[in-house]
Amino acid sequence: MDVSTEHIEIVEGAGGPKPRIRGTRIRVEDVVGWYEEEGMSIAEIVEGFPHITRADVHAALAYYWDHKDELDRRWAEDRAWVEEFRRTHSSPFQEALKRHRVG
């Protein structure tokens, strides 16, 4: 499917290409989270990020709904990878805490 390049750009990054609002670092994933998970209105999103427009937010949401299955799958895979990494790797700080508790 074609991407409206007026508001959305696809940027290569770690873990593959990511759609974001053109000229910003705000990902479609961020907008979806604020709108759907945190319950922010479009006006609240724009108020919090005045360098984007209502049209940018609508375009990000439209992009999500046009690619929902693919994006939901990719985001779930990313979250699963992060959780597995956290489960199997400790930070130096966590290791120091463990040593402190034991000793």
HELIX and SHEET records of a PDB file:
HELIX    1   1 VAL A   28  VAL A   32  1                                   5    
HELIX    2   2 GLY A   33  GLU A   37  3                                   5    
HELIX    3   3 ILE A   42  GLY A   48  1                                   7    
HELIX    4   4 ARG A   54  ASP A   66  1                                  13    
HELIX    5   5 LYS A   68  THR A   88  1                                  21    
HELIX    6   6 PRO A   92  VAL A  102  1                                  11    
SHEET    1   A 2 ILE A   8  VAL A  11  0                                        
SHEET    2   A 2 LYS A  18  ILE A  21 -1                                        
END                                                                             
